[in-house]
Amino acid sequence: MDYTLDHEKYLTELENRCILKGYSRQTIKAYHYNIRKFLKFLEKSRLNLNNNAIRSYLLTLNLSVNSMRLQHASIGFFFREILQKPFTTKEVPVMKKEKTLPKLLGKEQIKDMIGATNNLKHKLIIKLLYSSGLRLAELLNLKRKDIDFEKNIIYVRQGKGKKDRITLISENLKLDLLKYYSNNIFKTEYVLEGRKGKYSKKSVQKILDNIGKKIGVKVHPHMLRHSFATHLLDAGTDIRHIQKLLGHSDISTTEIYTHVSNRDISNIKSPMDNL
């Protein structure tokens, strides 16, 4: 059967369904891209829209586990929600999620990063990500009105999963923010502004990459969030408080930091010491 004429119709229905379900722009964009590629594959291969075609398509891909899982989620959504066709992991198995420990930075490395730049905005990016445990998207969406200097808290609006939460703001960050406010004329309500309004992900990633090169470490934004959580755990903060600050729905997600924290390991004596 030739599905060529239905491509745009399917993609429009896909987007509309995602919007109605309240999916993020990033998810909608990913699903749209993946399904467009899948439909192109069907057009070239002349395969029908069924589980055999999905298996054939996935076997042609050479992607990371996370990317393959996203492909599976995209196609599964397309089959169930748009085509109203059965789709199960029994028919089309999904790759198991990789269990990797979070990569983080030591306290001295974070100090070195802050000291490696004289640009106040760049310092703020590092400090906000580390002191508050913000995700990159949450940092970019942060508005000046969401920072409460008197209570030392940040209101994170519509974070991952469209959930609001409260997190910390460092005392030594407040003066930097006030200096930044006084030295800038804002055109938007966001803390970080670029030439065209809100700051971009690529700009933050490039800044951290350049600063990382100066101190000899490969740095990405989420490493500062991992460091925030792990250093709080090292300092004895209850893991359920950390869960709330990070905005995790499930405590098991937060518990991954117990595997990289030095708090408990440092108190354990080697059996050699008891000989």
Secondary structure, DSSP 8 states (H G I E B T S, - for coil): ---GGGHHHHHHHHHHHHHHTT--HHHHHHHHHHHHHHHHHHHHHT--SSHHHHHHHHHH----HHHHHHHHHHHHHIIIIII-----TTTS--------------HHHHHHHHHT---HHHHHHHHHHHHH---HHHHHT-BGGGEETTTTEEEE-S-GGG--EEEE--HHHHHHHHHHHHT---SSSBSSEETTEE--HHHHHHHHHHHHHHHT----HHHHHHHHHHHHHHTT--HHHHHHHHT-SSHHHHGGGGGT-STTGGG---GGGG-
